Every structure is written in C-alpha cells, then in structure tokens.
Amino acid sequence: MGTTKVRLAAAVLAVVFMGVAGASVATAGPEAKTAKYKIGEVFYQTDPFQVALEKWAKRWAKQKDIELISCDQKAQAPLGINCVNDWIAQKLDGIIYAPADPAAAVKPVQDSQAAGIPIIAIVIKPNPPAKQPFLTAAERKQTFAAGQRAARDAKRFFPGQRLSVLALDLLNLPICKQSRMGGFISGVKSISKNARIYDIGAKGDRLDATNRTTDFLQSGREVNIVTACTGEMIQGAHAALKSAGRGKAVNKRPTTEYVFAIDGDKQQLRQLLDPTSPVMQAMGLAPREQSLKQINLLLEVIEKKIPLTSSKVVGSPGRLILPTCRSVNNYLTTEYLEKPLPCR
C-alpha cells in the first residue's frame, strides 16, 4: 500500500525548461509530440502498495497517451488538498484523488468541479455534499472466503477448541468495519456459528496494535484466529504474539493461532512462505488492476461519457494469496513487478 513541494517544483521546472528549450530550437525541427491529456494523481502515502500503484498508473497512462503527475500526500489531508488546488490552477485535464480525510475532501472536490476539471475519488469517499465518481475497494468477497478458509483450517489445526477470533479493526472506516473485518468475521461465522468474535477498535499503527493485542492476551481470553485491517496492524499483533511465546508454526502448522494478513506486502509474503510462521493467508491489494480501473473511470468523465458529479462506483477487488511458492510469486511478480522470492 518525494514531498509534494519537491515533486511539484520539479514538475514546474521541467515545464519551464522544456518551454525555453523548445523556443530556442523551434526553427531546427518539429516540436515534440505532447500527450493527449495531462492528469494528476494524489497518492495516499508512500508504502509498497502505493509505490506499485504509481508504477502501474504511469505505465497505463503512457499506453493511453496520458501524462500523469503524481503527488504524495503522506497521509496528511492538507498536502493532498494543496496538490489538487495547484492542479486546478494549472488547468489539468483531470484529477485522481485518494483523500486522507473524507470531511476535508469535500471542498477540493467541489472546487475542481466548479473549475470544470473532472475529479474522481479513490477508496476513501469524500463526505456529502461532495458527489463524484468513486473507485472503492471491493474486497468483501475475498475476505468472506478467507474467513471461511480460516475457520475450516483452524478446526483442523486446533481440534476440540471453540473458534475464537481477535480482529483489530478501524471502526470508523467502512473499508475495515464492513468490508475487511466484517467480511472475514461473516465468513468465519458461516462455518462456525458459535465462534467467539472480539472485534476490537484500534488506531491503525503498529505500536497501538501491539499494545492492544498484549492487553487482550493478558486478559486471559482465548484466541486461535488473529487478523487486522492493515499490514501495519497485523505486524503489531504478530509482535505481541511473539512476545507472549506464541505466533509460531511447525512445518506450516500453527501451534496456537491462525493468522490472516491484509495488504500482501513483501514481509507478509515472506511470512506466508516461512514454515515457522502462523501467517496462513493474506489478501493482497491489486495495484495493476486498480490503477487501470481508476484511469479508465477518469477518462469517462474527461470524455463526457458520464457527468462531473456522477455517482458511478467501480469496485477494485483484492487477491487472496496462499502459503505456496506459486501463489506468492505469481502475485509478487504480476502486481508489484518484483523478482520472485526464494522458496524452501
């Protein structure tokens, strides 16, 4: 899953330099071909998924004769809003916007539309009254299936035990409460109706997840399935399990708990292949597919196939990854454009 000012400054300098250079050699030959459209994309932050998303976005954009400018808002709403405002002033052809704060995103969306510039929102939907095309993470189907698999496997790994799920959640975000943790919990319950569910609100960072998992374990409550809404949170929970002498597997058979991870970053992929790790499944994000879908959605607005304020929603599903060499490396090479991991 550089700074805004640096990237924007670099973009401006590049434009200025190219303009001056073009003027000085105008009589020497034909002007360089310009892209059909120029668009900007505000990325949520810098993490492996976002880096891969940007790589794929630029690949798809080039294929479609689009110049794409990127902005890293570092999960800080003001930085992303600054980028949108700059692009409105530059009169770009369109904007792809991943808001850090749904409330703060209302004004930049409305300002862009007032200027006649198409804008779409990604994953986190701006609050009403903002209205724009939206790409959502449609992951509930995958997390439901993951919950079912976890329940079946846990019954086999821990015979005689009642299934007990610890889910570290971000209760204020629908993507977590409804899609990721909600889907997983529903999947578990569809297999084991009497499963205990501990859906615990967390802050989203690794340290908080470690502390909350530690507190849970020290409370004496039993757990044999552990998951969390984000990659950082699951690593925090995993650290707490390790500190408690848990979080282990023998020949890829968990000894105390089954772990389902979300994000599909390289650390999780290594854990999937590690025979001593209880990480038994991961849901990987899909930067290749998502980047193409969001560019195509923006083009629909730019080319007036749908209005600026369309309520059209496009879903981008995740990919379930199993603890096999083939599953892990197929995902890593096709989605992240990286070399395969060694397999034992």
Sequence and secondary structure as in RCSB ss.txt:
>XXXX:A:sequence
MGTTKVRLAAAVLAVVFMGVAGASVATAGPEAKTAKYKIGEVFYQTDPFQVALEKWAKRWAKQKDIELISCDQKA
QAPLGINCVNDWIAQKLDGIIYAPADPAAAVKPVQDSQAAGIPIIAIVIKPNPPAKQPFLTAAERKQTFAAGQRA
ARDAKRFFPGQRLSVLALDLLNLPICKQSRMGGFISGVKSISKNARIYDIGAKGDRLDATNRTTDFLQSGREVNI
VTACTGEMIQGAHAALKSAGRGKAVNKRPTTEYVFAIDGDKQQLRQLLDPTSPVMQAMGLAPREQSLKQINLLLE
VIEKKIPLTSSKVVGSPGRLILPTCRSVNNYLTTEYLEKPLPCR
>XXXX:A:secstr
   HHHHHHHHHHHHHHHHHHHHHTTTTS      SEEEEEEES  SHHHHHHHHHHHHHHHHTTEEEEEEE TT
 HHHHHHHHHHHHHHT SEEEE  S TTTTHHHHHHHHHTT  EEEESS   TT    EEE   HHHHHHHHHHH
HHHHHHHSTT   EEEEEE TT HIIIIIIHHHHHHHHHHH TT EEEEEE  SSHHHHHHHHHHHHHTT   SE
EEESSHHHHHHHHHHHHHTT   EETTEESS EEEEEE  HHHHHHHH TT  EEEEEE  HHHHHHHHHHHHHH
HHTTSS TT   EEE   EEE SSHHHHHHHHHHHS        
